[in-house]
């Protein structure tokens, strides 16, 4: 009986440690977000660059009025690729919806957000997303 209590306490402690670390972001990343005026979501979807100042990001947004630069599309594609390449389509769909992307087709392989259009490159035999192209 005593060993069950010890095991339960250890499991709870390990779970709490894992959960705490899974939600944490580094102080340097937090500082970049604050300096740039970005959020984790806007940085991840490519609408904000954490390496620019808040003023630079605002100027970039006002200059383009919805026009997408190829460089910005490539940044968004790299970010999305990093998070969903190799995942099954359901997981990729959940990720895109969590970031506010809207599906543009029944197959849920084409997405739109902030002037960007993203398309999953699917492996039809496995149902995995092999990559993402953005324009």
C-alpha positions as CSV (number, residue, x, y, z in Angstrom):
1,X,0.0,0.0,0.0
2,X,2.8,2.4,0.9
3,X,4.5,1.8,-2.5
4,X,1.3,2.6,-4.4
5,X,1.1,6.0,-2.6
6,X,4.8,6.7,-3.3
7,X,4.3,5.8,-7.0
8,X,1.2,8.0,-7.2
9,X,3.0,10.9,-5.7
10,X,5.9,10.5,-8.1
11,X,3.7,10.2,-11.1
12,X,1.8,13.4,-10.1
13,X,5.1,15.3,-9.5
14,X,6.5,14.2,-12.9
15,X,3.3,15.1,-14.7
16,X,3.3,18.6,-13.1
17,X,7.0,19.1,-14.1
18,X,6.3,18.1,-17.7
19,X,3.2,20.2,-17.9
20,X,5.0,23.3,-16.5
21,X,7.9,22.9,-18.9
22,X,5.7,22.2,-21.9
23,X,4.0,25.6,-21.5
24,X,7.1,27.6,-20.8
25,X,8.8,29.9,-23.4
26,X,12.4,31.1,-23.0
27,X,13.0,34.6,-21.6
28,X,14.9,35.6,-24.8
29,X,11.9,34.6,-27.0
30,X,9.5,36.5,-24.6
31,X,11.8,39.6,-24.9
32,X,11.8,39.3,-28.8
33,X,8.0,39.1,-28.7
34,X,7.7,42.2,-26.5
35,X,10.2,44.2,-28.6
36,X,8.6,43.3,-31.9
37,X,5.0,43.6,-30.8
38,X,4.3,40.1,-32.0
39,X,2.4,37.3,-30.3
40,X,3.3,33.7,-30.6
41,X,0.4,33.2,-33.0
42,X,1.3,36.2,-35.3
43,X,4.9,35.1,-35.4
44,X,3.9,31.5,-36.2
45,X,1.6,32.5,-39.0
46,X,4.1,34.9,-40.6
47,X,2.2,38.1,-40.1
48,X,4.8,39.5,-37.7
49,X,8.6,39.2,-37.6
50,X,10.2,38.9,-34.1
51,X,13.5,40.1,-35.5
52,X,12.0,43.5,-36.3
53,X,10.8,46.3,-34.0
54,X,7.2,47.0,-33.4
55,X,7.4,50.1,-35.6
56,X,9.0,48.1,-38.4
57,X,6.3,45.4,-38.2
58,X,3.6,48.1,-38.3
59,X,5.2,49.8,-41.3
60,X,5.5,46.5,-43.1
61,X,1.8,45.8,-42.6
62,X,0.7,49.2,-43.7
63,X,2.9,49.2,-46.9
64,X,1.4,46.0,-48.3
65,X,-2.3,46.3,-47.7
66,X,-2.9,42.6,-48.1
67,X,-0.3,42.0,-50.8
68,X,1.9,39.0,-50.0
69,X,5.6,39.2,-50.7
70,X,7.3,36.0,-51.8
71,X,9.7,36.3,-48.9
72,X,6.9,36.6,-46.4
73,X,5.2,33.6,-48.0
74,X,8.4,31.5,-47.7
75,X,8.7,32.5,-44.0
76,X,5.1,31.3,-43.4
77,X,5.7,28.1,-45.3
78,X,8.9,27.3,-43.3
79,X,7.0,28.0,-40.0
80,X,4.1,25.8,-41.0
81,X,6.4,23.1,-42.3
82,X,8.3,23.0,-39.0
83,X,5.0,22.4,-37.1
84,X,3.0,20.0,-39.4
85,X,5.3,18.2,-41.9
86,X,5.1,14.5,-41.1
87,X,1.9,14.8,-39.1
88,X,-1.3,13.2,-40.1
89,X,-3.9,15.4,-41.7
90,X,-6.2,15.6,-38.7
91,X,-3.3,16.9,-36.5
92,X,-2.4,19.4,-39.2
93,X,-6.0,20.6,-39.5
94,X,-6.2,21.1,-35.8
95,X,-3.0,23.2,-35.8
96,X,-4.2,25.4,-38.7
97,X,-7.5,26.0,-37.0
98,X,-5.8,26.8,-33.7
99,X,-3.9,29.5,-35.5
100,X,-7.0,31.0,-37.1
101,X,-6.5,29.6,-40.7
102,X,-9.8,29.0,-42.6
103,X,-10.2,25.9,-44.8
104,X,-11.0,26.7,-48.4
105,X,-12.0,23.2,-49.6
106,X,-13.8,20.1,-48.5
107,X,-10.6,18.0,-48.3
108,X,-9.2,20.6,-45.8
109,X,-5.9,20.8,-47.7
110,X,-6.1,24.5,-48.8
111,X,-6.2,27.3,-46.2
112,X,-6.4,31.1,-46.2
113,X,-5.4,33.7,-43.6
114,X,-4.1,37.3,-43.7
115,X,-3.7,37.3,-47.5
116,X,-1.8,34.0,-47.6
117,X,-3.0,30.8,-49.2
118,X,-1.5,27.6,-47.8
119,X,-1.8,24.1,-49.4
120,X,-0.9,20.8,-47.8
121,X,1.3,18.5,-49.9
122,X,-0.2,15.2,-49.0
123,X,1.0,11.6,-49.1
124,X,-2.3,10.1,-50.1
125,X,-1.3,6.5,-49.2
126,X,-0.5,7.4,-45.6
127,X,-2.6,10.5,-45.0
128,X,0.4,12.4,-43.8
129,X,1.2,16.0,-44.7
130,X,4.6,16.0,-46.4
131,X,5.0,19.8,-46.5
132,X,3.2,23.1,-47.0
133,X,3.3,25.5,-49.9
134,X,2.3,29.1,-49.4
135,X,1.6,32.0,-51.7
